[in-house]
Amino acid sequence: MAEGTKVLIVEDDKFLSELISTKLSKEGFDVTLATDGEAGLAKANEVKPEIILLDIMLPGMSGFEVLESLKTSEDESVKNIPVLILSNFGQESKVQQGLKLGAKDYLVKANFTTGEIVEKIRAALGQ
């Protein structure tokens, strides 16, 4: 089950990250937050979460740059972390770019409730 499963949320929208974090915590996940790309990358290397929720539009380093850095990491334990992109951009080109860079799934924020995000995380982790 989700008990203690480490999730890293890389999201600069404080309200949204807290909303998702609260829901995940209630579901038993161990949540770490980062508000920009550089911090997200650092936390991924430090915490080694089981899964990452990653926004695309971030201050500094974009979500795509973070994803590319994760997937080309020398550290296998970082390289193999499943990444779910959570973005407001629903254009097919962005979705394809994210999946091509190695994201496991691409979720458009407006189309998913926090409960559905939990389901997507569980599905990606095979729980």
MOPAC internal coordinates of N, CA, C and O (Angstrom, degrees):
PM7 1SCF
backbone

  N    0.0000 0     0.00 0     0.00 0    0    0    0
  C    1.4690 1     0.00 0     0.00 0    1    0    0
  C    1.5150 1   109.83 1     0.00 0    2    1    0
  O    1.2310 1   120.52 1     3.62 1    3    2    1
  N    1.3111 1   116.61 1  -176.38 1    3    2    1
  C    1.4621 1   122.16 1  -173.80 1    5    3    2
  C    1.5265 1   113.32 1   -74.59 1    6    5    3
  O    1.2310 1   120.37 1   167.04 1    7    6    5
  N    1.3241 1   116.90 1   -12.96 1    7    6    5
  C    1.4644 1   120.75 1  -172.82 1    9    7    6
  C    1.5268 1   112.37 1   -48.47 1   10    9    7
  O    1.2310 1   121.24 1   -67.12 1   11   10    9
  N    1.3205 1   115.23 1   112.88 1   11   10    9
  C    1.4599 1   120.56 1   176.54 1   13   11   10
  C    1.5159 1   115.15 1    79.48 1   14   13   11
  O    1.2310 1   119.74 1  -179.68 1   15   14   13
  N    1.3434 1   118.10 1     0.32 1   15   14   13
  C    1.4546 1   120.45 1   177.73 1   17   15   14
  C    1.5255 1   108.35 1   -63.68 1   18   17   15
  O    1.2310 1   120.80 1   -53.68 1   19   18   17
  N    1.3375 1   116.07 1   126.32 1   19   18   17
  C    1.4636 1   120.23 1  -175.84 1   21   19   18
  C    1.5245 1   111.32 1   -84.91 1   22   21   19
  O    1.2310 1   121.16 1   -55.38 1   23   22   21
  N    1.3406 1   115.39 1   124.62 1   23   22   21
  C    1.4569 1   122.67 1   178.58 1   25   23   22
  C    1.5258 1   108.26 1  -120.93 1   26   25   23
  O    1.2310 1   120.91 1   -49.47 1   27   26   25
  N    1.3313 1   115.86 1   130.53 1   27   26   25
  C    1.4589 1   121.07 1   174.38 1   29   27   26
  C    1.5215 1   107.87 1  -105.30 1   30   29   27
  O    1.2310 1   120.63 1   -55.17 1   31   30   29
  N    1.3331 1   116.39 1   124.83 1   31   30   29
  C    1.4703 1   121.31 1   176.28 1   33   31   30
  C    1.5250 1   107.53 1  -107.63 1   34   33   31
  O    1.2310 1   121.09 1   -61.66 1   35   34   33
  N    1.3358 1   115.53 1   118.34 1   35   34   33
  C    1.4681 1   120.90 1   177.76 1   37   35   34
  C    1.5289 1   105.89 1  -108.79 1   38   37   35
  O    1.2310 1   121.10 1   -79.67 1   39   38   37
  N    1.3264 1   115.50 1   100.33 1   39   38   37
  C    1.4713 1   122.51 1  -171.46 1   41   39   38
  C    1.5155 1   108.95 1  -152.58 1   42   41   39
  O    1.2310 1   120.26 1   -52.01 1   43   42   41
  N    1.3428 1   117.12 1   127.99 1   43   42   41
  C    1.4689 1   119.44 1  -178.16 1   45   43   42
  C    1.5311 1   113.06 1   -88.17 1   46   45   43
  O    1.2310 1   120.09 1   169.09 1   47   46   45
  N    1.3347 1   117.44 1   -10.91 1   47   46   45
  C    1.4614 1   120.60 1   177.08 1   49   47   46
  C    1.5282 1   108.00 1   -83.91 1   50   49   47
  O    1.2310 1   121.14 1   -76.20 1   51   50   49
  N    1.3325 1   115.43 1   103.80 1   51   50   49
  C    1.4720 1   121.88 1  -174.18 1   53   51   50
  C    1.5297 1   111.85 1   -57.15 1   54   53   51
  O    1.2310 1   120.58 1   135.74 1   55   54   53
  N    1.3183 1   116.50 1   -44.26 1   55   54   53
  C    1.4600 1   120.30 1  -179.06 1   57   55   54
  C    1.5303 1   110.71 1   -60.06 1   58   57   55
  O    1.2310 1   120.74 1   131.03 1   59   58   57
  N    1.3223 1   116.20 1   -48.97 1   59   58   57
  C    1.4574 1   120.59 1  -177.76 1   61   59   58
  C    1.5284 1   111.64 1   -65.82 1   62   61   59
  O    1.2310 1   120.31 1   136.29 1   63   62   61
  N    1.3375 1   117.02 1   -43.71 1   63   62   61
  C    1.4692 1   118.92 1  -178.83 1   65   63   62
  C    1.5305 1   110.36 1   -64.18 1   66   65   63
  O    1.2310 1   120.17 1   142.51 1   67   66   65
  N    1.3261 1   117.27 1   -37.49 1   67   66   65
  C    1.4640 1   119.62 1   178.51 1   69   67   66
  C    1.5290 1   111.47 1   -70.00 1   70   69   67
  O    1.2310 1   120.78 1   142.53 1   71   70   69
  N    1.3150 1   116.12 1   -37.47 1   71   70   69
  C    1.4631 1   121.47 1   178.13 1   73   71   70
  C    1.5365 1   110.07 1   -60.79 1   74   73   71
  O    1.2310 1   120.66 1   130.26 1   75   74   73
  N    1.3369 1   116.34 1   -49.74 1   75   74   73
  C    1.4654 1   121.22 1  -179.72 1   77   75   74
  C    1.5301 1   110.04 1   -67.48 1   78   77   75
  O    1.2310 1   120.58 1   137.71 1   79   78   77
  N    1.3195 1   116.50 1   -42.29 1   79   78   77
  C    1.4620 1   121.86 1  -179.86 1   81   79   78
  C    1.5279 1   111.14 1   -59.24 1   82   81   79
  O    1.2310 1   120.61 1   134.85 1   83   82   81
  N    1.3190 1   116.43 1   -45.15 1   83   82   81
  C    1.4695 1   121.42 1   179.35 1   85   83   82
  C    1.5194 1   110.38 1   -60.63 1   86   85   83
  O    1.2310 1   120.36 1   134.18 1   87   86   85
  N    1.3325 1   116.92 1   -45.82 1   87   86   85
  C    1.4668 1   121.58 1  -179.76 1   89   87   86
  C    1.5270 1   110.48 1   -62.63 1   90   89   87
  O    1.2310 1   120.56 1   134.77 1   91   90   89
  N    1.3328 1   116.54 1   -45.23 1   91   90   89
  C    1.4602 1   119.97 1  -178.85 1   93   91   90
  C    1.5257 1   111.64 1   -66.11 1   94   93   91
  O    1.2310 1   120.68 1   139.97 1   95   94   93
  N    1.3215 1   116.31 1   -40.03 1   95   94   93
  C    1.4697 1   120.53 1   178.67 1   97   95   94
  C    1.5286 1   110.57 1   -61.08 1   98   97   95
  O    1.2310 1   120.71 1   137.41 1   99   98   97
  N    1.3477 1   116.24 1   -42.59 1   99   98   97
  C    1.4706 1   121.06 1   178.22 1  101   99   98
  C    1.5199 1   111.42 1   -62.65 1  102  101   99
  O    1.2310 1   120.91 1   151.83 1  103  102  101
  N    1.3444 1   115.86 1   -28.17 1  103  102  101
  C    1.4669 1   121.17 1  -179.92 1  105  103  102
  C    1.5293 1   111.62 1   -86.33 1  106  105  103
  O    1.2310 1   120.55 1  -178.70 1  107  106  105
  N    1.3446 1   116.55 1     1.30 1  107  106  105
  C    1.4580 1   120.22 1   176.20 1  109  107  106
  C    1.5228 1   115.93 1    96.27 1  110  109  107
  O    1.2310 1   120.37 1  -176.70 1  111  110  109
  N    1.3298 1   116.89 1     3.30 1  111  110  109
  C    1.4621 1   119.73 1   178.68 1  113  111  110
  C    1.5315 1   110.44 1   -78.57 1  114  113  111
  O    1.2310 1   120.76 1   -28.35 1  115  114  113
  N    1.3178 1   116.14 1   151.65 1  115  114  113
  C    1.4597 1   123.74 1   176.28 1  117  115  114
  C    1.5299 1   106.24 1   -98.58 1  118  117  115
  O    1.2310 1   120.15 1   -73.35 1  119  118  117
  N    1.3370 1   117.32 1   106.65 1  119  118  117
  C    1.4607 1   122.03 1  -169.93 1  121  119  118
  C    1.5229 1   112.99 1  -102.59 1  122  121  119
  O    1.2310 1   121.53 1   -44.35 1  123  122  121
  N    1.3410 1   114.68 1   135.65 1  123  122  121
  C    1.4581 1   122.53 1   172.58 1  125  123  122
  C    1.5219 1   106.27 1  -120.50 1  126  125  123
  O    1.2310 1   120.53 1   -40.77 1  127  126  125
  N    1.3382 1   116.59 1   139.23 1  127  126  125
  C    1.4663 1   121.19 1  -179.40 1  129  127  126
  C    1.5217 1   111.35 1  -113.38 1  130  129  127
  O    1.2310 1   121.03 1   -33.88 1  131  130  129
  N    1.3314 1   115.63 1   146.12 1  131  130  129
  C    1.4640 1   122.30 1   171.09 1  133  131  130
  C    1.5179 1   106.50 1  -139.18 1  134  133  131
  O    1.2310 1   120.18 1   -38.98 1  135  134  133
  N    1.3431 1   117.26 1   141.02 1  135  134  133
  C    1.4672 1   119.96 1  -174.61 1  137  135  134
  C    1.5278 1   113.98 1  -104.87 1  138  137  135
  O    1.2310 1   120.00 1   179.34 1  139  138  137
  N    1.3330 1   117.60 1    -0.66 1  139  138  137
  C    1.4645 1   118.74 1   174.39 1  141  139  138
  C    1.5268 1   109.11 1  -149.36 1  142  141  139
  O    1.2310 1   121.02 1   -10.12 1  143  142  141
  N    1.3290 1   115.66 1   169.88 1  143  142  141
  C    1.4564 1   121.13 1  -174.74 1  145  143  142
  C    1.5137 1   114.48 1   -60.90 1  146  145  143
  O    1.2310 1   120.60 1   134.15 1  147  146  145
  N    1.3354 1   116.45 1   -45.85 1  147  146  145
  C    1.4688 1   120.02 1  -178.63 1  149  147  146
  C    1.5265 1   110.71 1   -61.43 1  150  149  147
  O    1.2310 1   120.58 1   134.42 1  151  150  149
  N    1.3329 1   116.50 1   -45.58 1  151  150  149
  C    1.4663 1   120.98 1   179.04 1  153  151  150
  C    1.5290 1   110.09 1   -63.80 1  154  153  151
  O    1.2310 1   120.57 1   141.39 1  155  154  153
  N    1.3289 1   116.52 1   -38.61 1  155  154  153
  C    1.4636 1   120.93 1   179.13 1  157  155  154
  C    1.5192 1   111.84 1   -61.46 1  158  157  155
  O    1.2310 1   121.00 1   136.01 1  159  158  157
  N    1.3148 1   115.69 1   -43.99 1  159  158  157
  C    1.4608 1   121.18 1   178.78 1  161  159  158
  C    1.5314 1   110.80 1   -64.55 1  162  161  159
  O    1.2310 1   120.95 1   135.80 1  163  162  161
  N    1.3189 1   115.79 1   -44.20 1  163  162  161
  C    1.4701 1   120.66 1   179.01 1  165  163  162
  C    1.5225 1   110.61 1   -61.67 1  166  165  163
  O    1.2310 1   120.41 1   135.14 1  167  166  165
  N    1.3474 1   116.83 1   -44.86 1  167  166  165
  C    1.4708 1   121.10 1  -179.49 1  169  167  166
  C    1.5297 1   111.06 1   -65.22 1  170  169  167
  O    1.2310 1   120.57 1   142.15 1  171  170  169
  N    1.3396 1   116.52 1   -37.85 1  171  170  169
  C    1.4690 1   120.08 1   179.25 1  173  171  170
  C    1.5262 1   110.01 1   -60.87 1  174  173  171
  O    1.2310 1   120.55 1   137.53 1  175  174  173
  N    1.3283 1   116.55 1   -42.47 1  175  174  173
  C    1.4627 1   121.08 1   179.46 1  177  175  174
  C    1.5208 1   112.51 1   -71.13 1  178  177  175
  O    1.2310 1   120.83 1   147.37 1  179  178  177
  N    1.3212 1   116.01 1   -32.63 1  179  178  177
  C    1.4624 1   121.68 1  -177.41 1  181  179  178
  C    1.5336 1   111.97 1   -80.85 1  182  181  179
  O    1.2310 1   120.55 1   129.21 1  183  182  181
  N    1.3359 1   116.55 1   -50.79 1  183  182  181
  C    1.4665 1   122.67 1  -172.91 1  185  183  182
  C    1.5332 1   112.47 1   -84.43 1  186  185  183
  O    1.2310 1   120.06 1   150.34 1  187  186  185
  N    1.3278 1   117.49 1   -29.66 1  187  186  185
  C    1.4741 1   123.79 1  -175.32 1  189  187  186
  C    1.5394 1   110.44 1    52.48 1  190  189  187
  O    1.2310 1   121.00 1  -118.81 1  191  190  189
  N    1.3427 1   115.69 1    61.19 1  191  190  189
  C    1.4782 1   118.96 1  -178.23 1  193  191  190
  C    1.5312 1   111.44 1   -65.84 1  194  193  191
  O    1.2310 1   120.96 1   -18.75 1  195  194  193
  N    1.3245 1   115.77 1   161.25 1  195  194  193
  C    1.4693 1   119.89 1   176.24 1  197  195  194
  C    1.5217 1   111.04 1   -76.04 1  198  197  195
  O    1.2310 1   120.78 1   155.29 1  199  198  197
  N    1.3519 1   116.11 1   -24.71 1  199  198  197
  C    1.4650 1   120.58 1  -179.61 1  201  199  198
  C    1.5335 1   109.14 1  -155.37 1  202  201  199
  O    1.2310 1   121.29 1   -27.24 1  203  202  201
  N    1.3295 1   115.14 1   152.76 1  203  202  201
  C    1.4691 1   120.69 1   179.79 1  205  203  202
  C    1.5261 1   109.40 1  -124.97 1  206  205  203
  O    1.2310 1   120.93 1   -47.52 1  207  206  205
  N    1.3404 1   115.83 1   132.48 1  207  206  205
  C    1.4649 1   121.99 1   169.81 1  209  207  206
  C    1.5244 1   105.02 1  -100.01 1  210  209  207
  O    1.2310 1   120.27 1   -58.27 1  211  210  209
  N    1.3191 1   117.10 1   121.73 1  211  210  209
  C    1.4582 1   121.23 1  -170.74 1  213  211  210
  C    1.5199 1   112.68 1  -126.63 1  214  213  211
  O    1.2310 1   120.61 1   -56.50 1  215  214  213
  N    1.3163 1   116.45 1   123.50 1  215  214  213
  C    1.4589 1   122.05 1   173.74 1  217  215  214
  C    1.5268 1   107.66 1   -79.88 1  218  217  215
  O    1.2310 1   120.09 1   -22.60 1  219  218  217
  N    1.3219 1   117.43 1   157.40 1  219  218  217
  C    1.4692 1   121.60 1   178.26 1  221  219  218
  C    1.5249 1   110.73 1   -91.06 1  222  221  219
  O    1.2310 1   120.86 1   131.75 1  223  222  221
  N    1.3318 1   115.96 1   -48.25 1  223  222  221
  C    1.4707 1   120.60 1  -178.22 1  225  223  222
  C    1.5250 1   109.33 1   -84.18 1  226  225  223
  O    1.2310 1   120.89 1   -79.57 1  227  226  225
  N    1.3229 1   115.91 1   100.43 1  227  226  225
  C    1.4618 1   121.61 1  -179.34 1  229  227  226
  C    1.5252 1   108.81 1  -129.16 1  230  229  227
  O    1.2310 1   120.23 1   -28.04 1  231  230  229
  N    1.3278 1   117.17 1   151.96 1  231  230  229
  C    1.4626 1   118.77 1   175.88 1  233  231  230
  C    1.5252 1   109.86 1   -65.61 1  234  233  231
  O    1.2310 1   120.41 1   -38.40 1  235  234  233
  N    1.3161 1   116.82 1   141.60 1  235  234  233
  C    1.4599 1   120.78 1   179.65 1  237  235  234
  C    1.5136 1   111.05 1    77.09 1  238  237  235
  O    1.2310 1   121.19 1    70.35 1  239  238  237
  N    1.3032 1   115.32 1  -109.65 1  239  238  237
  C    1.4557 1   122.73 1  -177.84 1  241  239  238
  C    1.5345 1   110.34 1   -80.51 1  242  241  239
  O    1.2310 1   119.96 1   -52.69 1  243  242  241
  N    1.3369 1   117.68 1   127.31 1  243  242  241
  C    1.4732 1   120.35 1  -178.68 1  245  243  242
  C    1.5249 1   111.07 1   -73.18 1  246  245  243
  O    1.2310 1   121.28 1   -16.86 1  247  246  245
  N    1.3225 1   115.16 1   163.14 1  247  246  245
  C    1.4566 1   120.75 1   177.37 1  249  247  246
  C    1.5215 1   112.12 1   -59.44 1  250  249  247
  O    1.2310 1   120.49 1   143.49 1  251  250  249
  N    1.3415 1   116.67 1   -36.51 1  251  250  249
  C    1.4637 1   120.29 1   178.22 1  253  251  250
  C    1.5317 1   110.41 1   -64.11 1  254  253  251
  O    1.2310 1   120.45 1   140.56 1  255  254  253
  N    1.3310 1   116.74 1   -39.44 1  255  254  253
  C    1.4742 1   120.39 1   178.31 1  257  255  254
  C    1.5307 1   110.32 1   -66.54 1  258  257  255
  O    1.2310 1   120.78 1   139.76 1  259  258  257
  N    1.3402 1   116.12 1   -40.24 1  259  258  257
  C    1.4704 1   120.52 1   177.33 1  261  259  258
  C    1.5246 1   109.31 1   -61.62 1  262  261  259
  O    1.2310 1   120.68 1   132.30 1  263  262  261
  N    1.3244 1   116.30 1   -47.70 1  263  262  261
  C    1.4657 1   121.91 1  -178.70 1  265  263  262
  C    1.5264 1   110.37 1   -59.25 1  266  265  263
  O    1.2310 1   120.84 1   134.45 1  267  266  265
  N    1.3163 1   116.00 1   -45.55 1  267  266  265
  C    1.4636 1   120.27 1   179.68 1  269  267  266
  C    1.5376 1   111.07 1   -62.21 1  270  269  267
  O    1.2310 1   120.56 1   137.75 1  271  270  269
  N    1.3270 1   116.54 1   -42.25 1  271  270  269
  C    1.4687 1   120.64 1   178.19 1  273  271  270
  C    1.5282 1   111.38 1   -62.95 1  274  273  271
  O    1.2310 1   120.78 1   138.52 1  275  274  273
  N    1.3408 1   116.12 1   -41.48 1  275  274  273
  C    1.4699 1   120.25 1   179.16 1  277  275  274
  C    1.5254 1   110.67 1   -63.21 1  278  277  275
  O    1.2310 1   120.96 1   132.67 1  279  278  277
  N    1.3239 1   115.76 1   -47.33 1  279  278  277
  C    1.4692 1   120.68 1  -173.81 1  281  279  278
  C    1.5179 1   113.41 1   -74.93 1  282  281  279
  O    1.2310 1   119.86 1   164.82 1  283  282  281
  N    1.3266 1   117.88 1   -15.18 1  283  282  281
  C    1.4691 1   120.51 1   177.29 1  285  283  282
  C    1.5294 1   110.84 1  -107.73 1  286  285  283
  O    1.2310 1   120.70 1  -169.03 1  287  286  285
  N    1.3218 1   116.27 1    10.97 1  287  286  285
  C    1.4617 1   121.39 1  -179.46 1  289  287  286
  C    1.5262 1   111.22 1   -62.90 1  290  289  287
  O    1.2310 1   120.72 1   -34.65 1  291  290  289
  N    1.3178 1   116.23 1   145.35 1  291  290  289
  C    1.4718 1   121.83 1   174.78 1  293  291  290
  C    1.5272 1   109.74 1   -71.95 1  294  293  291
  O    1.2310 1   120.80 1   155.84 1  295  294  293
  N    1.3267 1   116.07 1   -24.16 1  295  294  293
  C    1.4609 1   122.46 1  -177.76 1  297  295  294
  C    1.5328 1   109.57 1   -83.14 1  298  297  295
  O    1.2310 1   120.91 1   -71.86 1  299  298  297
  N    1.3265 1   115.86 1   108.14 1  299  298  297
  C    1.4787 1   121.18 1  -178.12 1  301  299  298
  C    1.5294 1   112.27 1   -56.45 1  302  301  299
  O    1.2310 1   120.48 1   143.73 1  303  302  301
  N    1.3556 1   116.69 1   -36.27 1  303  302  301
  C    1.4622 1   119.32 1  -177.23 1  305  303  302
  C    1.5314 1   111.14 1   -68.34 1  306  305  303
  O    1.2310 1   120.02 1   159.01 1  307  306  305
  N    1.3245 1   117.57 1   -20.99 1  307  306  305
  C    1.4718 1   121.60 1   176.27 1  309  307  306
  C    1.5296 1   109.24 1   -91.37 1  310  309  307
  O    1.2310 1   121.06 1   136.65 1  311  310  309
  N    1.2999 1   115.58 1   -43.35 1  311  310  309
  C    1.4687 1   122.38 1  -177.92 1  313  311  310
  C    1.5279 1   112.25 1   -57.43 1  314  313  311
  O    1.2310 1   120.67 1   145.14 1  315  314  313
  N    1.3269 1   116.33 1   -34.86 1  315  314  313
  C    1.4650 1   120.70 1  -174.56 1  317  315  314
  C    1.5267 1   114.68 1   -93.65 1  318  317  315
  O    1.2310 1   119.92 1  -173.96 1  319  318  317
  N    1.3252 1   117.76 1     6.04 1  319  318  317
  C    1.4728 1   119.67 1   177.74 1  321  319  318
  C    1.5294 1   108.57 1   -69.78 1  322  321  319
  O    1.2310 1   119.83 1   -54.60 1  323  322  321
  N    1.3390 1   117.93 1   125.40 1  323  322  321
  C    1.4683 1   118.58 1   176.27 1  325  323  322
  C    1.5303 1   110.26 1   -66.61 1  326  325  323
  O    1.2310 1   121.44 1   -41.25 1  327  326  325
  N    1.3402 1   114.86 1   138.75 1  327  326  325
  C    1.4652 1   121.16 1  -179.29 1  329  327  326
  C    1.5236 1   108.55 1  -120.30 1  330  329  327
  O    1.2310 1   121.00 1   -52.02 1  331  330  329
  N    1.3387 1   115.69 1   127.98 1  331  330  329
  C    1.4673 1   121.63 1   172.15 1  333  331  330
  C    1.5106 1   106.60 1  -107.26 1  334  333  331
  O    1.2310 1   120.65 1   -59.18 1  335  334  333
  N    1.3190 1   116.36 1   120.82 1  335  334  333
  C    1.4618 1   119.39 1   176.74 1  337  335  334
  C    1.5160 1   107.47 1   -80.80 1  338  337  335
  O    1.2310 1   121.12 1   -46.10 1  339  338  337
  N    1.3193 1   115.47 1   133.90 1  339  338  337
  C    1.4546 1   123.01 1   178.32 1  341  339  338
  C    1.5151 1   106.04 1  -124.96 1  342  341  339
  O    1.2310 1   120.41 1   -75.83 1  343  342  341
  N    1.3305 1   116.82 1   104.17 1  343  342  341
  C    1.4633 1   119.54 1  -171.21 1  345  343  342
  C    1.5201 1   112.13 1  -140.07 1  346  345  343
  O    1.2310 1   121.09 1   -19.66 1  347  346  345
  N    1.3275 1   115.53 1   160.34 1  347  346  345
  C    1.4610 1   120.64 1   172.53 1  349  347  346
  C    1.5203 1   110.83 1   -83.71 1  350  349  347
  O    1.2310 1   120.52 1   164.71 1  351  350  349
  N    1.3308 1   116.61 1   -15.29 1  351  350  349
  C    1.4611 1   120.46 1   179.93 1  353  351  350
  C    1.5126 1   110.22 1   -81.87 1  354  353  351
  O    1.2310 1   120.84 1   -64.22 1  355  354  353
  N    1.3363 1   116.00 1   115.78 1  355  354  353
  C    1.4572 1   119.88 1  -179.28 1  357  355  354
  C    1.5168 1   112.78 1  -108.04 1  358  357  355
  O    1.2310 1   120.27 1  -174.81 1  359  358  357
  N    1.3559 1   117.08 1     5.19 1  359  358  357
  C    1.4595 1   119.32 1  -178.62 1  361  359  358
  C    1.5248 1   110.11 1   -60.73 1  362  361  359
  O    1.2310 1   121.23 1   -39.82 1  363  362  361
  N    1.3246 1   115.25 1   140.18 1  363  362  361
  C    1.4651 1   121.67 1  -178.87 1  365  363  362
  C    1.5273 1   111.73 1   -54.94 1  366  365  363
  O    1.2310 1   120.32 1   142.44 1  367  366  365
  N    1.3325 1   116.99 1   -37.56 1  367  366  365
  C    1.4744 1   119.93 1  -178.82 1  369  367  366
  C    1.5287 1   111.29 1   -63.71 1  370  369  367
  O    1.2310 1   120.51 1   141.45 1  371  370  369
  N    1.3405 1   116.63 1   -38.55 1  371  370  369
  C    1.4751 1   120.78 1   178.82 1  373  371  370
  C    1.5266 1   109.98 1   -69.55 1  374  373  371
  O    1.2310 1   120.89 1   137.61 1  375  374  373
  N    1.3303 1   115.91 1   -42.39 1  375  374  373
  C    1.4604 1   120.65 1   179.34 1  377  375  374
  C    1.5301 1   109.20 1   -60.24 1  378  377  375
  O    1.2310 1   120.65 1   131.38 1  379  378  377
  N    1.3389 1   116.36 1   -48.62 1  379  378  377
  C    1.4660 1   120.91 1  -179.63 1  381  379  378
  C    1.5234 1   111.61 1   -61.94 1  382  381  379
  O    1.2310 1   120.50 1   138.93 1  383  382  381
  N    1.3365 1   116.65 1   -41.07 1  383  382  381
  C    1.4623 1   120.76 1   179.11 1  385  383  382
  C    1.5266 1   110.39 1   -60.70 1  386  385  383
  O    1.2310 1   120.75 1   134.44 1  387  386  385
  N    1.3485 1   116.17 1   -45.56 1  387  386  385
  C    1.4616 1   120.96 1   179.39 1  389  387  386
  C    1.5088 1   112.60 1   -61.49 1  390  389  387
  O    1.2310 1   120.53 1   135.14 1  391  390  389
  N    1.3291 1   116.60 1   -44.86 1  391  390  389
  C    1.4619 1   120.94 1  -178.74 1  393  391  390
  C    1.5299 1   110.51 1   -68.61 1  394  393  391
  O    1.2310 1   121.00 1   142.22 1  395  394  393
  N    1.3334 1   115.69 1   -37.78 1  395  394  393
  C    1.4726 1   120.61 1   179.25 1  397  395  394
  C    1.5348 1   110.77 1   -64.48 1  398  397  395
  O    1.2310 1   120.84 1   144.58 1  399  398  397
  N    1.3303 1   115.99 1   -35.42 1  399  398  397
  C    1.4637 1   120.13 1   179.54 1  401  399  398
  C    1.5357 1   112.49 1   -75.84 1  402  401  399
  O    1.2310 1   120.92 1   171.81 1  403  402  401
  N    1.3316 1   115.85 1    -8.19 1  403  402  401
  C    1.4636 1   118.60 1   174.24 1  405  403  402
  C    1.5178 1   116.29 1   115.88 1  406  405  403
  O    1.2310 1   119.72 1  -173.01 1  407  406  405
  N    1.3360 1   118.15 1     6.99 1  407  406  405
  C    1.4658 1   119.40 1   176.75 1  409  407  406
  C    1.5261 1   109.19 1   -65.99 1  410  409  407
  O    1.2310 1   121.15 1   -35.22 1  411  410  409
  N    1.3135 1   115.40 1   144.78 1  411  410  409
  C    1.4675 1   121.09 1   179.41 1  413  411  410
  C    1.5336 1   110.91 1   -77.56 1  414  413  411
  O    1.2310 1   120.96 1   147.31 1  415  414  413
  N    1.3383 1   115.77 1   -32.69 1  415  414  413
  C    1.4673 1   120.65 1   179.86 1  417  415  414
  C    1.5228 1   108.57 1  -156.98 1  418  417  415
  O    1.2310 1   120.97 1   -18.74 1  419  418  417
  N    1.3209 1   115.74 1   161.26 1  419  418  417
  C    1.4656 1   121.81 1  -178.99 1  421  419  418
  C    1.5150 1   107.27 1  -129.57 1  422  421  419
  O    1.2310 1   120.31 1   -66.30 1  423  422  421
  N    1.3303 1   117.02 1   113.70 1  423  422  421
  C    1.4571 1   121.56 1  -177.64 1  425  423  422
  C    1.5241 1   110.07 1  -110.64 1  426  425  423
  O    1.2310 1   120.76 1   -50.98 1  427  426  425
  N    1.3173 1   116.15 1   129.02 1  427  426  425
  C    1.4603 1   120.20 1   175.39 1  429  427  426
  C    1.5282 1   106.89 1   -87.14 1  430  429  427
  O    1.2310 1   121.01 1   -60.13 1  431  430  429
  N    1.3468 1   115.67 1   119.87 1  431  430  429
  C    1.4740 1   122.21 1  -172.69 1  433  431  430
  C    1.5281 1   113.54 1   -46.50 1  434  433  431
  O    1.2310 1   120.90 1   132.78 1  435  434  433
  N    1.3112 1   115.89 1   -47.22 1  435  434  433
  C    1.4680 1   120.31 1  -174.45 1  437  435  434
  C    1.5276 1   112.64 1   -64.80 1  438  437  435
  O    1.2310 1   120.23 1   160.10 1  439  438  437
  N    1.3284 1   117.17 1   -19.90 1  439  438  437
  C    1.4621 1   120.89 1  -175.06 1  441  439  438
  C    1.5235 1   114.50 1   -93.78 1  442  441  439
  O    1.2310 1   120.20 1   176.62 1  443  442  441
  N    1.3426 1   117.23 1    -3.38 1  443  442  441
  C    1.4553 1   119.86 1  -174.14 1  445  443  442
  C    1.5171 1   112.83 1  -129.16 1  446  445  443
  O    1.2310 1   120.89 1   -42.01 1  447  446  445
  N    1.3366 1   115.90 1   137.99 1  447  446  445
  C    1.4641 1   120.65 1   172.96 1  449  447  446
  C    1.5290 1   107.14 1   -86.65 1  450  449  447
  O    1.2310 1   120.33 1   -12.27 1  451  450  449
  N    1.3263 1   116.98 1   167.73 1  451  450  449
  C    1.4687 1   119.52 1   178.12 1  453  451  450
  C    1.5309 1   110.02 1   -61.91 1  454  453  451
  O    1.2310 1   120.41 1   144.29 1  455  454  453
  N    1.3175 1   116.81 1   -35.71 1  455  454  453
  C    1.4714 1   120.38 1   178.02 1  457  455  454
  C    1.5183 1   111.61 1   -62.72 1  458  457  455
  O    1.2310 1   120.48 1   139.01 1  459  458  457
  N    1.3314 1   116.68 1   -40.99 1  459  458  457
  C    1.4668 1   120.69 1   178.77 1  461  459  458
  C    1.5268 1   110.95 1   -68.91 1  462  461  459
  O    1.2310 1   120.56 1   147.10 1  463  462  461
  N    1.3367 1   116.54 1   -32.90 1  463  462  461
  C    1.4702 1   120.48 1   176.81 1  465  463  462
  C    1.5314 1   109.07 1   -64.47 1  466  465  463
  O    1.2310 1   120.41 1   137.73 1  467  466  465
  N    1.3339 1   116.83 1   -42.27 1  467  466  465
  C    1.4706 1   121.09 1   176.57 1  469  467  466
  C    1.5344 1   109.42 1   -58.47 1  470  469  467
  O    1.2310 1   120.32 1   135.89 1  471  470  469
  N    1.3381 1   117.00 1   -44.11 1  471  470  469
  C    1.4706 1   121.10 1   179.53 1  473  471  470
  C    1.5221 1   110.78 1   -61.34 1  474  473  471
  O    1.2310 1   120.22 1   138.01 1  475  474  473
  N    1.3338 1   117.18 1   -41.99 1  475  474  473
  C    1.4702 1   122.00 1   178.61 1  477  475  474
  C    1.5225 1   110.94 1   -63.01 1  478  477  475
  O    1.2310 1   120.72 1   139.28 1  479  478  477
  N    1.3242 1   116.23 1   -40.72 1  479  478  477
  C    1.4648 1   120.55 1   178.66 1  481  479  478
  C    1.5287 1   109.51 1   -63.66 1  482  481  479
  O    1.2310 1   120.66 1   133.00 1  483  482  481
  N    1.3149 1   116.35 1   -47.00 1  483  482  481
  C    1.4719 1   120.73 1   179.87 1  485  483  482
  C    1.5307 1   110.85 1   -61.05 1  486  485  483
  O    1.2310 1   120.72 1   137.78 1  487  486  485
  N    1.3333 1   116.24 1   -42.22 1  487  486  485
  C    1.4641 1   120.28 1   179.53 1  489  487  486
  C    1.5308 1   110.39 1   -63.48 1  490  489  487
  O    1.2310 1   120.66 1   136.94 1  491  490  489
  N    1.3307 1   116.35 1   -43.06 1  491  490  489
  C    1.4743 1   120.63 1  -179.55 1  493  491  490
  C    1.5260 1   111.31 1   -64.78 1  494  493  491
  O    1.2310 1   120.66 1   149.39 1  495  494  493
  N    1.3228 1   116.34 1   -30.61 1  495  494  493
  C    1.4723 1   121.19 1  -179.83 1  497  495  494
  C    1.5295 1   112.40 1   -92.75 1  498  497  495
  O    1.2310 1   121.16 1   177.69 1  499  498  497
  N    1.3154 1   115.39 1    -2.31 1  499  498  497
  C    1.4652 1   119.36 1  -178.87 1  501  499  498
  C    1.5158 1   113.45 1    69.06 1  502  501  499
  O    1.2310 1   120.12 1  -148.61 1  503  502  501
  N    1.3542 1   117.37 1    31.39 1  503  502  501
  C    1.4782 1   121.47 1  -179.11 1  505  503  502
  C    1.5125 1   111.50 1   -97.03 1  506  505  503
  O    1.2310 1   120.10 1   180.00 1  507  506  505

